[in-house]
């Protein structure tokens, strides 16, 4: 796709908005504030994964529920996951965010423990799948396979998107943005350096999808994986190195500016 005069204007407009919202102030209003509470890599990864997993609905509620979950884990998620006993886990029975309940929460603890015991860490697992597959799509599919390799409640499968079935995987792509994207603003963590920023996909949701369509950057009506590929291809033309910085612009225009 060649950049027409109109597209260049849209790119410049989105560059301004990305710069405006990709700012430390953004952290205070976003679920990404939860992993920013921690300094240890394992605590950051785990809390980011959990926060992104329940990141649907009102942001205020997401943040409040994540603060509650972190409190139930004694403000030490890695330690809790690796060393909690049955009595400790009972605390999670009544945790709830929308359809994510205590049963789901306890399985997430078991699965994360399996990952840290057998794959090194969450970061090592995801990076090693990417190194083998050279594809973020296949990495998301491979991660899901490992996550459910131990015995699990069938109901919990819905909480990790399945890209092989066409899911947009908004929350997984957001988690990858948090962990992989690196710049000098300090919003995203940039801890997983073996996955190139250029290979990331837009965390497509109602807000980013609607704004992308209003700007003429997305024609597909459903928010599915094909739509994710379509809009991300355009964003890579705008910035081949860091296309997902535009998540800040599209999200900001939708949520903060009601564009």
ABEGO torsion letter per residue (X at the ends): XBBBAAAAAAAAAAAAAAAAABBAAAAAABAAAAAAABABAAAAAAAAAAAAAABBEBAAAAAAAAAAAAAAAGGBAAAAAAABBAAAAAAAAABBBEABBAAAAAAAAAAAAAAAAAAGBAAAAAAAAAAAAGBAAAAAAAAAAAAAABBBBAAAAAABBBAAAGBAGAAAAAAAAAAABBBAAGABAGABAABBAAABBBBBBAAAAAAAAAAGABABABBBAAAAAAAAAAAAAABAABAAAAAAAAAAAAAAAGX
